[in-house]
Amino acid sequence: MERHYQAVLRNIRVTPRKARLVVDLVRGMPVSQALDALRATNKKAAPLVSKLIQSAMANATGTATVDVDRLVVSEAFVNEGQKLKRFLPRAQGRATQVKKRSSHIIIKLAEI
């Protein structure tokens, strides 16, 4: 039976579409390679995902004796969080709704 160690980041102010670009980059990678790839990535979500992977590693080492070098990002996905609804003034007294999106990022590590 394979154990999973996870970390979750909720309601982060990055759109899910942009966060998925970063998460798709590291899915399936060993942890050390994933952290190196995230350091080289110039996206807003990259440092957030990096910290999330480090948090999942800390969860793994805190709950069981796990070799950190054998950990792999087995699952990584982004769900849509709540939307902040704001209004933008338009011509002739009208207003347009602007949805400021947020994300829930979930990272699961497994030992190979």
C-alpha positions as CSV (number, residue, x, y, z in Angstrom):
1,M,0.0,0.0,0.0
2,E,1.4,3.3,-1.0
3,R,1.1,6.2,1.5
4,H,0.3,9.7,0.3
5,Y,1.4,12.9,2.1
6,Q,-0.4,16.0,1.1
7,A,-0.6,19.7,1.6
8,V,-3.4,22.0,0.7
9,L,-3.4,25.8,0.0
10,R,-6.9,27.3,-0.1
11,N,-8.3,30.6,-1.5
12,I,-5.0,31.8,-3.0
13,R,-5.5,34.9,-5.3
14,V,-4.2,33.3,-8.5
15,T,-6.6,32.3,-11.2
16,P,-6.9,28.5,-11.6
17,R,-6.0,28.6,-15.2
18,K,-2.7,30.3,-14.5
19,A,-2.0,28.0,-11.5
20,R,-2.6,24.9,-13.5
21,L,0.3,25.9,-15.9
22,V,2.7,25.7,-12.9
23,V,1.2,22.6,-11.4
24,D,1.2,20.7,-14.7
25,L,5.0,21.4,-14.9
26,V,5.8,19.5,-11.7
27,R,3.3,16.6,-11.7
28,G,5.1,13.3,-11.7
29,M,8.6,14.7,-11.0
30,P,10.8,13.8,-8.1
31,V,10.7,16.5,-5.3
32,S,14.2,17.8,-5.9
33,Q,13.7,18.2,-9.6
34,A,10.3,19.8,-9.0
35,L,11.8,22.4,-6.6
36,D,14.6,23.2,-9.1
37,A,12.1,23.6,-11.9
38,L,9.9,25.9,-9.8
39,R,12.9,28.1,-8.9
40,A,13.5,28.7,-12.6
41,T,9.9,29.4,-13.4
42,N,8.8,33.0,-13.7
43,K,5.2,32.7,-12.7
44,K,3.3,34.1,-9.7
45,A,2.2,30.6,-8.6
46,A,5.7,29.1,-8.7
47,P,6.9,30.2,-5.2
48,L,3.5,29.2,-3.8
49,V,3.7,25.7,-5.2
50,S,7.3,25.4,-4.1
51,K,6.3,26.2,-0.5
52,L,3.4,23.8,-0.8
53,I,5.7,21.0,-1.8
54,Q,8.1,21.8,1.1
55,S,5.1,21.7,3.4
56,A,4.1,18.2,2.1
57,M,7.6,17.1,2.6
58,A,7.5,18.3,6.2
59,N,4.2,16.4,6.7
60,A,5.8,13.3,5.3
61,T,8.9,13.4,7.6
62,G,6.8,14.4,10.6
63,T,4.4,11.5,10.4
64,A,6.6,8.6,9.3
65,T,10.2,7.8,8.6
66,V,10.4,8.7,4.9
67,D,13.4,9.0,2.6
68,V,13.0,12.5,1.2
69,D,15.1,11.6,-1.9
70,R,12.5,9.0,-2.9
71,L,9.5,11.3,-2.7
72,V,7.6,12.1,-6.0
73,V,4.8,14.5,-6.8
74,S,2.2,11.8,-7.4
75,E,-0.9,14.1,-7.6
76,A,-1.1,17.8,-8.1
77,F,-4.3,19.6,-9.1
78,V,-5.9,23.0,-8.9
79,N,-9.6,23.6,-8.1
80,E,-11.5,26.8,-8.3
81,G,-12.0,28.8,-5.1
82,Q,-14.4,31.5,-4.3
83,K,-14.8,34.5,-6.5
84,L,-14.6,38.1,-5.3
85,K,-17.3,40.0,-7.1
86,R,-16.4,43.6,-7.8
87,F,-17.8,46.3,-10.1
88,L,-16.2,48.5,-12.7
89,P,-17.8,51.8,-13.7
90,R,-18.7,52.1,-17.3
91,A,-20.2,54.7,-19.6
92,Q,-23.6,56.3,-19.1
93,G,-23.9,55.3,-15.4
94,R,-23.7,51.5,-16.0
95,A,-21.5,49.1,-14.2
96,T,-19.8,45.8,-15.2
97,Q,-19.2,42.9,-12.9
98,V,-15.5,41.8,-12.5
99,K,-14.9,38.3,-11.0
100,K,-11.5,38.1,-9.2
101,R,-10.9,34.4,-9.1
102,S,-9.0,32.3,-6.5
103,S,-7.7,28.8,-6.4
104,H,-7.3,25.8,-4.1
105,I,-4.0,23.9,-4.8
106,I,-3.5,20.3,-3.6
107,I,-0.2,18.5,-3.8
108,K,0.2,14.8,-2.9
109,L,3.6,13.2,-2.5
110,A,4.3,9.4,-2.6
111,E,7.4,7.4,-1.9
112,I,8.6,5.3,-4.8
